Every structure is written in C-alpha cells, then in structure tokens.
Amino acid sequence: MSVPLWFFIACLAVVGVKTLRPPLWLVIVLLIGGYILAGSLLAPLFNPFVK
C-alpha cells in the first residue's frame, strides 16, 4: 500500500496537535512562519537541513 507523503504528514500533524495540545496561535505562527521562510532569501540556507 502506498500512502502519499502529504497525507502522512497531515496525519502526523493531527495526531501531534491532539496529543500535545499546543495553543492555536503557536500552530498558526509556525505554519505561517514556515511558509514565509520557504519563500525568503534564507531558504537556500535551510535547504541542506531539510533534505
């Protein structure tokens, strides 16, 4: 059985939020910050760590 990567990551995120119960503002800040960082000039700096 083959599961798409995006689905696996979404399932991990749901389980993590349900078990750890972080504040909603923290989840939103991390999502928006990651989105902004991915499109910034600093993205090549973090690229080796993500791969």
MODELLER restraints for C-alpha pairs under 7 A, 6 or more apart:
rsr = mdl.restraints
at = mdl.atoms
rsr.add(forms.Gaussian(group=physical.xy_distance, feature=features.Distance(at['CA:37:A'], at['CA:43:A']), mean=6.22, stdev=0.5))
